[in-house]
Amino acid sequence: MDGGRPAPRVLVVDDSEIVLAFLTAELVDAGYLVETATNGASGITVVGEWHPDVVLCDLKMPGLSGYDVVEALKEKAPLTPVVIFTDSDDLRCAVEAMRRGACGYLVKGQEPGVLLGEVERALARRRVLERNRELEAANLRYQRELEQMVEMKTREIARLEAARAQADRLAAMGSFVAGIAHEVNNPLAVIKANGQFLWRVLAEEGATIDSQALEALSELRTCTQRIQEIVAGLKRFSWQGTAQEQCELKEVLDEVKLLCRERTPPTVRCEWLVSPDVQTVAMPRGDLVLVLSNLCVNAAHAVEATGRPGTVTVRVERRGPDVTLAVRDDGTGIPPELLQRIFDPFFTTKPPGKGSGLGLALVRQVVQNAGGSIDVESTLGSGTTFRLTVPAALRGAGAA
């Protein structure tokens, strides 16, 4: 026996007390731990309780035969090898025992070395079966890990391809939009100049003009200003540069609060939770004002749409070298089928004339130009959270 391993366990099943005593003595002398059973049923019970490494079982016994024991243990203890022994050297009995699952066949009365050799072969078979099972388990684990890795890589590739396709679309649209903005801007400048001239002549210089004409002129000036704002948004959206400025957060928030007070319904309360360790953000001041005011006003409108009072919460925190800015509302929420489209250029759920569809597209463009990211979570009927992550300071500029 190997001194480094515990002694193997051998169960001997035979209805003869003399045979049990003889085999037990022989096996114990060879260094095995031995347990005995006087019939097949009790032998099966001992296997379940004692868990032997090898079973030596007589073929012919009252009640369950050796064949029955082999077939029972094939279900209950498939790794436990069974060696059948008997008084007969009938080859047909040996073949039948092996067919039913025995790993060896031994005729009683042979030299002690034959018995011990058969036990060692059975132990070797058990070690092979255990190793095979370990390899199968390891193979299954490896397959699961490989499948998970492939699935994760597939999702990552799909995400990168979608991001690249989106970037290509945005680049192409940016060029297209820049051309449109340029073409619109030229006649718009003429319309604006002429409108201002007419207003000055007819209104400011005291010329006689009826109220309808004055109202039409006022609407012309208002619509011209609106078109200018849209064109400015188009030009801003088409810009592909990288922001290389940083701003004081307090100054930005003071300006955003003022803008929100002017454009937030009275039923909506704004809550500002700003961590004291955030002082600067690596974005141009105008860009950050545009982003936060756009998100806050959209959030206020979502709350107003519920028809009940609600809250817009702006939370600013420092996360290592970055700043997270979360805008949360308890408004209507965004339907799942629209959630994937809200950052698309020109997509809007507002009525005609109320939105250009450039707001969130421009917000994402500005945030990405600053080296940041934006994501959104929304539950229909419960509200929406937009979360931005941007650098706290320009790279290489030191800690804020």
C-alpha positions as CSV (number, residue, x, y, z in Angstrom):
1,M,0.0,0.0,0.0
2,D,1.1,3.6,-0.6
3,G,1.9,5.2,2.8
4,G,0.8,8.6,1.5
5,R,-2.7,7.5,0.8
6,P,-5.5,6.2,3.1
7,A,-5.9,2.4,2.9
8,P,-8.5,1.4,0.3
9,R,-11.8,0.0,1.5
10,V,-13.0,-3.4,0.4
11,L,-16.4,-4.8,1.0
12,V,-16.7,-8.6,0.9
13,V,-20.2,-10.0,0.3
14,D,-20.7,-13.8,0.9
15,D,-23.2,-16.0,2.7
16,S,-20.4,-18.2,4.1
17,E,-18.9,-17.0,7.4
18,I,-15.8,-19.1,6.7
19,V,-15.2,-17.4,3.3
20,L,-15.7,-14.0,4.9
21,A,-13.2,-14.7,7.6
22,F,-10.6,-16.1,5.2
23,L,-10.9,-13.2,2.7
24,T,-11.0,-10.6,5.4
25,A,-7.7,-12.0,7.0
26,E,-6.0,-12.0,3.6
27,L,-7.1,-8.5,2.7
28,V,-6.3,-7.0,6.1
29,D,-2.8,-8.6,6.0
30,A,-2.3,-6.8,2.7
31,G,-3.2,-3.4,4.2
32,Y,-6.9,-3.0,3.2
33,L,-9.7,-1.8,5.3
34,V,-12.4,-4.5,5.2
35,E,-16.2,-4.6,5.8
36,T,-18.4,-7.7,5.3
37,A,-22.0,-8.5,4.4
38,T,-23.7,-11.9,4.5
39,N,-26.2,-11.3,1.6
40,G,-26.7,-9.1,-1.4
41,A,-29.3,-6.7,0.2
42,S,-27.2,-5.9,3.2
43,G,-24.2,-5.5,0.9
44,I,-26.0,-2.9,-1.1
45,T,-26.9,-1.1,2.1
46,V,-23.2,-1.1,3.3
47,V,-22.1,0.4,0.0
48,G,-24.5,3.3,0.5
49,E,-23.3,3.9,4.1
50,W,-19.6,3.0,4.0
51,H,-18.7,3.8,0.4
52,P,-16.1,1.1,-0.3
53,D,-13.5,1.5,-3.1
54,V,-14.0,-2.1,-4.3
55,V,-16.7,-4.8,-3.8
56,L,-16.0,-8.5,-3.8
57,C,-19.3,-10.3,-4.2
58,D,-20.2,-14.0,-4.3
59,L,-22.2,-15.0,-7.4
60,K,-24.7,-17.5,-5.8
61,M,-26.3,-16.4,-2.6
62,P,-29.8,-16.7,-1.1
63,G,-32.0,-13.7,-2.1
64,L,-30.1,-11.3,-4.4
65,S,-27.4,-13.0,-6.5
66,G,-24.1,-11.5,-7.4
67,Y,-25.6,-10.4,-10.8
68,D,-28.4,-8.5,-8.9
69,V,-25.8,-6.8,-6.8
70,V,-23.8,-5.7,-9.8
71,E,-26.8,-4.3,-11.6
72,A,-28.0,-2.5,-8.4
73,L,-24.6,-0.9,-7.8
74,K,-24.4,0.2,-11.4
75,E,-27.2,2.6,-10.6
76,K,-26.4,3.5,-7.0
77,A,-22.6,3.6,-7.1
78,P,-21.4,3.6,-10.7
79,L,-17.8,4.4,-9.8
80,T,-17.6,1.4,-7.5
81,P,-16.1,-1.7,-9.3
82,V,-17.5,-5.1,-8.4
83,V,-15.5,-8.3,-8.7
84,I,-17.6,-11.5,-8.8
85,F,-16.1,-14.6,-7.2
86,T,-17.6,-18.1,-7.2
87,D,-16.8,-21.8,-6.9
88,S,-17.3,-22.4,-10.6
89,D,-14.9,-21.6,-13.4
90,D,-17.7,-21.7,-15.9
91,L,-16.7,-19.2,-18.6
92,R,-20.4,-18.4,-19.3
93,C,-20.8,-17.2,-15.8
94,A,-17.8,-14.9,-16.2
95,V,-19.1,-13.5,-19.5
96,E,-22.6,-12.9,-18.0
97,A,-21.1,-11.1,-15.0
98,M,-19.0,-8.9,-17.2
99,R,-22.0,-8.2,-19.4
100,R,-24.0,-7.0,-16.5
101,G,-21.3,-4.6,-15.3
102,A,-18.7,-6.5,-13.2
103,C,-15.1,-5.5,-13.7
104,G,-13.6,-8.9,-12.8
105,Y,-14.4,-12.6,-12.2
106,L,-12.5,-14.7,-9.6
107,V,-12.7,-18.4,-8.8
108,K,-12.4,-19.2,-5.1
109,G,-9.5,-21.2,-3.8
110,Q,-6.8,-19.6,-5.9
111,E,-3.4,-18.3,-4.6
112,P,-3.6,-15.1,-2.4
113,G,-1.7,-13.2,-5.1
114,V,-4.5,-13.7,-7.6
115,L,-7.1,-12.2,-5.3
116,L,-4.9,-9.2,-4.4
117,G,-4.0,-8.7,-8.1
118,E,-7.7,-8.6,-9.0
119,V,-8.4,-6.1,-6.2
120,E,-5.6,-3.9,-7.5
121,R,-6.9,-4.0,-11.0
122,A,-10.3,-3.0,-9.7
123,L,-8.8,-0.1,-7.8
124,A,-6.9,1.0,-10.9
125,R,-10.2,0.9,-12.9
126,R,-11.8,3.0,-10.2
127,R,-9.1,5.6,-10.4
128,V,-9.5,5.7,-14.2
129,L,-13.3,6.2,-13.8
130,E,-12.8,8.9,-11.2
131,R,-10.2,10.7,-13.4
132,N,-12.5,10.5,-16.4
133,R,-15.3,12.0,-14.4
134,E,-13.0,14.8,-13.2
135,L,-12.0,15.4,-16.8
136,E,-15.6,15.4,-18.0
137,A,-16.6,17.9,-15.2
138,A,-13.6,20.1,-16.1
139,N,-14.5,19.9,-19.8
140,L,-18.1,20.9,-19.0
141,R,-16.8,23.9,-16.9
142,Y,-14.5,24.8,-19.8
143,Q,-17.3,24.6,-22.3
144,R,-19.6,26.8,-20.2
145,E,-16.8,29.3,-19.6
146,L,-16.0,29.3,-23.4
147,E,-19.7,29.7,-24.2
148,Q,-19.9,32.6,-21.8
149,M,-16.8,34.2,-23.2
150,V,-18.0,33.8,-26.8
151,E,-21.4,35.3,-25.8
152,M,-19.7,38.2,-24.1
153,K,-17.3,38.8,-27.0
154,T,-20.2,38.6,-29.4
155,R,-22.1,41.2,-27.5
156,E,-19.1,43.4,-27.3
157,I,-18.4,43.1,-31.0
158,A,-22.1,43.8,-31.7
159,R,-21.9,46.9,-29.4
160,L,-18.7,48.1,-31.1
161,E,-20.2,47.6,-34.6
162,A,-23.3,49.4,-33.6
163,A,-21.3,52.2,-32.1
164,R,-19.1,52.4,-35.2
165,A,-22.2,52.4,-37.5
166,Q,-23.7,55.1,-35.3
167,A,-20.5,57.1,-35.5
168,D,-20.4,56.7,-39.3
169,R,-24.1,57.8,-39.6
170,L,-23.5,60.8,-37.3
171,A,-20.4,61.8,-39.3
172,A,-22.3,61.6,-42.6
173,M,-25.2,63.4,-41.1
174,G,-22.9,66.0,-39.5
175,S,-21.6,66.9,-43.0
176,F,-25.0,67.0,-44.4
177,V,-26.4,69.1,-41.6
178,A,-23.5,71.5,-41.8
179,G,-24.3,72.1,-45.5
180,I,-28.0,72.6,-44.7
181,A,-27.1,75.1,-41.9
182,H,-24.9,77.0,-44.2
183,E,-27.5,77.2,-47.0
184,V,-30.3,78.2,-44.6
185,N,-28.2,80.7,-42.8
186,N,-27.6,82.9,-45.8
187,P,-31.3,83.7,-46.7
188,L,-32.1,83.7,-43.0
189,A,-29.7,86.6,-42.4
190,V,-31.5,88.5,-45.2
191,I,-34.9,87.8,-43.7
192,K,-33.8,88.8,-40.2
193,A,-32.2,92.0,-41.5
194,N,-35.3,93.0,-43.5
195,G,-37.6,92.1,-40.6
196,Q,-35.5,94.3,-38.2
197,F,-35.6,97.1,-40.7
198,L,-39.4,96.9,-41.1
199,W,-39.9,96.7,-37.3
200,R,-37.7,99.8,-36.8
201,V,-39.4,101.8,-39.5
202,L,-43.0,100.8,-38.7
203,A,-42.9,100.4,-35.0
204,E,-40.0,102.3,-33.5
205,E,-40.3,105.4,-35.8
206,G,-44.0,105.9,-35.1
207,A,-45.4,105.0,-38.6
208,T,-49.1,104.2,-38.7
209,I,-49.7,100.4,-38.8
210,D,-52.7,98.4,-37.9
211,S,-52.6,95.8,-35.1
212,Q,-52.8,92.8,-37.4
213,A,-49.7,93.9,-39.4
214,L,-47.9,94.6,-36.2
215,E,-48.8,91.2,-34.8
216,A,-47.6,89.6,-38.1
217,L,-44.4,91.4,-37.9
218,S,-43.9,90.3,-34.3
219,E,-44.5,86.7,-35.3
220,L,-42.0,87.1,-38.1
221,R,-39.3,88.2,-35.7
222,T,-40.2,85.4,-33.2
223,C,-40.1,82.7,-35.9
224,T,-36.8,84.1,-37.3
225,Q,-35.2,83.9,-33.9
226,R,-36.5,80.3,-33.6
227,I,-35.0,79.4,-37.0
228,Q,-31.7,80.9,-35.9
229,E,-31.7,78.8,-32.8
230,I,-32.4,75.6,-34.8
231,V,-29.6,76.5,-37.3
232,A,-27.2,77.1,-34.3
233,G,-28.1,73.7,-33.0
234,L,-27.5,72.2,-36.4
235,K,-24.1,73.8,-36.7
236,R,-23.3,72.7,-33.1
237,F,-24.4,69.1,-33.9
238,S,-22.2,69.0,-37.0
239,W,-19.1,70.1,-35.1
240,Q,-16.7,67.2,-34.6
241,G,-14.0,68.9,-32.5
242,T,-12.8,68.0,-29.0
243,A,-13.4,70.2,-26.0
244,Q,-10.2,71.5,-24.5
245,E,-11.7,73.7,-21.7
246,Q,-12.9,73.3,-18.2
247,C,-15.3,75.2,-16.1
248,E,-16.3,76.0,-12.5
249,L,-19.2,73.9,-11.6
250,K,-20.7,76.4,-9.2
251,E,-20.9,79.0,-12.0
252,V,-22.6,76.5,-14.3
253,L,-25.2,75.5,-11.8
254,D,-26.0,79.1,-10.9
255,E,-26.8,79.7,-14.6
256,V,-28.7,76.4,-15.1
257,K,-30.8,77.1,-12.0
258,L,-31.7,80.5,-13.4
259,L,-32.7,79.0,-16.8
260,C,-34.7,76.3,-15.1
261,R,-36.6,78.8,-12.9
262,E,-37.7,80.6,-16.1
263,R,-38.8,77.4,-17.9
264,T,-40.0,75.0,-15.2
265,P,-43.7,74.8,-14.3
266,P,-44.6,75.8,-10.8
267,T,-45.8,72.3,-9.9
268,V,-42.3,70.9,-10.4
269,R,-39.7,71.2,-7.6
270,C,-36.0,71.1,-8.5
271,E,-33.6,69.5,-6.0
272,W,-29.8,70.0,-6.3
273,L,-27.5,67.5,-4.5
274,V,-23.9,68.5,-5.2
275,S,-20.9,66.9,-3.5
276,P,-18.5,69.5,-2.1
277,D,-15.5,67.8,-3.6
278,V,-16.6,68.6,-7.2
279,Q,-15.3,72.0,-8.2
280,T,-14.4,71.8,-11.9
281,V,-15.6,69.8,-15.0
282,A,-13.6,69.3,-18.1
283,M,-16.1,70.8,-20.5
284,P,-16.6,74.3,-21.9
285,R,-19.0,76.3,-19.7
286,G,-21.5,76.8,-22.4
287,D,-21.6,73.1,-23.3
288,L,-22.2,72.0,-19.7
289,V,-25.0,74.7,-19.3
290,L,-26.6,73.4,-22.6
291,V,-26.4,69.8,-21.4
292,L,-27.8,70.3,-17.9
293,S,-30.5,72.9,-18.8
294,N,-31.7,70.6,-21.7
295,L,-32.0,67.6,-19.4
296,C,-33.5,69.5,-16.5
297,V,-36.2,71.2,-18.7
298,N,-37.0,67.9,-20.4
299,A,-37.3,66.3,-17.0
300,A,-39.6,69.1,-15.8
301,H,-41.9,68.7,-18.8
302,A,-42.0,64.9,-18.1
303,V,-43.2,65.6,-14.6
304,E,-45.7,68.2,-15.8
305,A,-47.2,65.7,-18.2
306,T,-48.3,63.5,-15.3
307,G,-50.7,66.2,-14.1
308,R,-49.4,66.1,-10.6
309,P,-46.7,67.8,-8.6
310,G,-43.3,66.2,-8.8
311,T,-39.5,66.6,-8.4
312,V,-36.5,66.9,-10.7
313,T,-33.3,65.9,-8.8
314,V,-29.8,66.8,-10.0
315,R,-27.1,64.8,-8.2
316,V,-23.4,65.6,-8.8
317,E,-20.7,63.4,-7.4
318,R,-16.9,62.7,-7.8
319,R,-15.9,59.2,-8.9
320,G,-12.1,59.1,-9.0
321,P,-10.9,61.2,-11.9
322,D,-14.5,61.7,-13.2
323,V,-17.6,63.5,-12.3
324,T,-21.1,61.9,-12.5
325,L,-24.1,64.1,-13.1
326,A,-27.5,62.4,-12.8
327,V,-30.8,64.1,-13.6
328,R,-33.7,62.2,-12.2
329,D,-37.4,62.9,-12.5
330,D,-40.6,61.1,-11.3
331,G,-42.4,61.9,-14.5
332,T,-44.1,59.8,-17.2
333,G,-41.1,57.7,-18.1
334,I,-40.1,56.7,-21.6
335,P,-41.8,53.8,-23.4
336,P,-39.3,50.9,-24.0
337,E,-39.8,51.0,-27.8
338,L,-38.6,54.6,-27.8
339,L,-35.8,54.3,-25.3
340,Q,-33.3,53.2,-28.0
341,R,-34.2,56.2,-30.3
342,I,-34.1,59.2,-28.0
343,F,-30.5,60.1,-28.9
344,D,-31.2,59.9,-32.7
345,P,-30.9,63.2,-34.5
346,F,-34.3,64.8,-35.3
347,F,-36.2,62.3,-33.2
348,T,-38.7,64.0,-30.8
349,T,-41.9,63.0,-29.1
350,K,-43.0,66.7,-28.7
351,P,-45.8,68.2,-30.9
352,P,-44.8,70.0,-34.1
353,G,-43.2,73.3,-33.4
354,K,-42.3,72.4,-29.8
355,G,-39.1,70.5,-30.5
356,S,-36.5,70.1,-33.2
357,G,-35.3,66.7,-32.1
358,L,-31.7,68.0,-31.7
359,G,-31.7,68.4,-28.0
360,L,-30.6,64.9,-26.8
361,A,-28.6,64.2,-29.9
362,L,-26.7,67.4,-29.2
363,V,-26.3,66.6,-25.6
364,R,-24.7,63.3,-26.4
365,Q,-22.5,64.8,-29.0
366,V,-21.3,67.5,-26.6
367,V,-20.6,64.9,-23.8
368,Q,-18.7,62.6,-26.1
369,N,-16.6,65.5,-27.4
370,A,-15.6,66.1,-23.9
371,G,-14.5,62.5,-23.5
372,G,-17.5,61.5,-21.5
373,S,-20.5,59.2,-21.8
374,I,-24.2,59.3,-21.2
375,D,-26.8,56.6,-20.5
376,V,-30.4,56.5,-19.5
377,E,-32.7,54.4,-17.4
378,S,-36.5,54.7,-17.5
379,T,-39.6,53.0,-16.2
380,L,-42.8,53.9,-17.8
381,G,-45.0,55.7,-15.2
382,S,-42.2,56.0,-12.7
383,G,-39.7,58.3,-14.1
384,T,-36.3,58.6,-15.9
385,T,-32.7,59.1,-15.0
386,F,-30.0,60.5,-17.3
387,R,-26.5,59.8,-16.0
388,L,-23.4,61.6,-17.4
389,T,-19.8,60.7,-16.7
390,V,-17.2,63.4,-17.7
391,P,-13.6,64.1,-16.6
392,A,-13.3,66.3,-13.5
393,A,-10.4,68.2,-15.1
394,L,-8.4,68.2,-18.4
395,R,-6.0,65.3,-18.6
396,G,-2.6,66.4,-17.4
397,A,-4.1,69.5,-15.7
398,G,-3.9,68.0,-12.2
399,A,-6.7,67.2,-9.7
400,A,-9.5,69.6,-9.3
